[in-house]
């Protein structure tokens, strides 16, 4: 596609660098911005650059934050001895949205993946080990992807922590709520039979 | 969704103002930009603001342009007496991409739509009438949407130009290439029977 203006073609180029945005979508976004006032577009572009330039990462958990320590790590009502290990900020958001977790987090920044050249040294593992030592962490909840790389990372961490007085747990794997049995894959189904639990009615709140 | 940082939440807000981008997609874009260097994000945000601020519209055809007159209007190899009337820049691009049109354009900026409060005075109609007078335009090709509003606009223009020595044509309507007859709507099919043409083999190039 040839654009009537270099300015348009540059802007389309920049938008289509983003994931999931092709040339046609990029053009639609550009045409939308052309209809807005220059002031609105200035706010748009400033907000995005400011976000990248001023963003900070929490010294303790490596989650994004506005200051040196994030709100979760600073909170006095949260259990600082219970640490949930996740890959990235999106996982923190997902767990926070359940409103059922009252511990803190540690963002690894990825998982060990020899194929992509990501070794343990490229992840926030040293700081996790130090944190466990210093803060007297009692439980480490591994909430990593159920993939080969995720499992490798959990295995690596469990080896590193074998001598430490910290319990390592992982998220329960099984049939999802609302999932129909016939569509569940064999591995998940087999494991959820093997790890079956006594019946509990989750709908009735216990005290 | 509550974000761990005001910067992130502002950026997500700005992205989700764009058409077709919801909160989840916006977050994905923001997380992608967070992984880029600040310099790359500066280029992204600058390009977009520059586009909006510096964009010009061609004095003659109202298409976007880098200077006061667009390349198409300035071209000496194009037929300046044949004007294709379109709604917006995207339609110009679509027709240009066919590489089968050698005339020039006139961007109306929309179609007459009383429901949305768009009257003839909000469109680039006065300049079109002046242009027809001044440049001695011989043919006006109406390439507007086949909707009530598009048809109203064509009707309005044809009335305005009834006394002028200019031929008004519209794009051929009919069964699209590759379209199966059974899926064509009745109006299109009925009209394409009524406006049938002598057989021509388009695949054999004539001189």
Contacts between the chains, C-beta under 8 A, distances in Angstrom:
chain1	res1	chain2	res2	distance
A	1	B	93	6.3
A	1	B	97	6.4
A	2	B	93	8.0
A	2	B	96	6.9
A	2	B	97	8.0
A	3	B	93	7.2
A	4	B	63	5.6
A	4	B	64	5.6
A	4	B	65	6.0
A	4	B	70	5.7
A	4	B	71	6.7
A	4	B	72	7.2
A	4	B	89	7.0
A	4	B	92	6.8
A	4	B	93	7.7
A	5	B	55	6.6
A	5	B	56	8.0
A	5	B	64	4.9
A	5	B	65	5.8
A	5	B	66	5.0
A	6	B	66	5.6
A	7	B	50	6.6
A	7	B	51	4.4
A	7	B	54	5.8
A	7	B	55	5.6
A	7	B	64	8.0
A	7	B	66	6.5
A	8	B	51	6.4
A	8	B	55	7.4
A	8	B	64	6.0
A	10	B	47	5.1
A	10	B	50	7.9
A	10	B	51	6.7
A	11	B	47	5.5
A	11	B	48	5.4
A	11	B	51	4.1
A	13	B	47	7.8
A	14	B	43	7.2
A	14	B	44	4.9
A	14	B	47	4.7
A	14	B	48	6.5
A	15	B	48	7.8
A	17	B	44	7.5
A	18	B	29	5.1
A	18	B	32	5.9
A	18	B	33	7.7
A	19	B	28	6.3
A	19	B	29	7.2
A	19	B	32	5.3
A	20	B	25	6.9
A	20	B	28	6.9
A	21	B	29	7.8
A	25	B	20	6.9
A	27	B	90	7.2
A	27	B	93	7.8
A	28	B	19	6.4
A	28	B	20	6.9
A	29	B	18	5.2
A	29	B	19	7.2
A	29	B	21	7.8
A	30	B	48	8.0
A	30	B	51	6.9
A	31	B	88	7.4
A	31	B	89	6.7
A	31	B	90	6.5
A	32	B	18	5.9
A	32	B	19	5.3
A	33	B	18	7.7
A	33	B	48	6.6
A	33	B	51	7.4
A	33	B	52	5.8
A	34	B	51	7.7
A	34	B	52	6.5
A	34	B	55	6.4
A	34	B	64	7.2
A	36	B	52	7.3
A	38	B	49	7.9
A	38	B	52	5.3
A	38	B	53	5.3
A	41	B	48	6.7
A	41	B	49	5.7
A	41	B	52	3.9
A	41	B	53	7.6
A	42	B	49	5.6
A	42	B	52	7.8
A	42	B	53	7.8
A	43	B	14	7.2
A	44	B	14	4.9
A	44	B	17	7.5
A	44	B	48	7.1
A	44	B	49	7.8
A	45	B	45	3.9
A	45	B	46	7.0
A	45	B	48	5.0
A	45	B	49	4.0
A	46	B	45	7.0
A	46	B	49	7.8
A	47	B	10	5.1
A	47	B	11	5.5
A	47	B	13	7.9
A	47	B	14	4.7
A	48	B	11	5.4
A	48	B	14	6.5
A	48	B	15	7.8
A	48	B	30	8.0
A	48	B	33	6.6
A	48	B	41	6.7
A	48	B	44	7.1
A	48	B	45	5.0
A	49	B	38	7.9
A	49	B	41	5.7
A	49	B	42	5.5
A	49	B	44	7.8
A	49	B	45	4.0
A	49	B	46	7.8
A	50	B	7	6.6
A	50	B	10	8.0
A	51	B	7	4.4
A	51	B	8	6.4
A	51	B	10	6.7
A	51	B	11	4.0
A	51	B	30	6.9
A	51	B	33	7.4
A	51	B	34	7.7
A	52	B	33	5.8
A	52	B	34	6.5
A	52	B	36	7.2
A	52	B	38	5.3
A	52	B	41	3.9
A	52	B	42	7.8
A	53	B	38	5.2
A	53	B	41	7.6
A	53	B	42	7.7
A	54	B	7	5.8
A	55	B	5	6.7
A	55	B	7	5.6
A	55	B	8	7.4
A	55	B	34	6.4
A	56	B	5	8.0
A	63	B	4	5.6
A	64	B	4	5.6
A	64	B	5	4.9
A	64	B	7	8.0
A	64	B	8	6.0
A	64	B	34	7.2
A	65	B	4	6.0
A	65	B	5	5.8
A	66	B	5	4.9
A	66	B	6	5.6
A	66	B	7	6.4
A	70	B	4	5.6
A	71	B	4	6.7
A	72	B	4	7.2
A	88	B	31	7.4
A	89	B	4	7.0
A	89	B	31	6.7
A	90	B	27	7.1
A	90	B	31	6.5
A	92	B	4	6.8
A	93	B	1	6.3
A	93	B	3	7.2
A	93	B	4	7.7
A	93	B	27	7.8
A	96	B	2	6.9
A	97	B	1	6.4
A	97	B	2	8.0
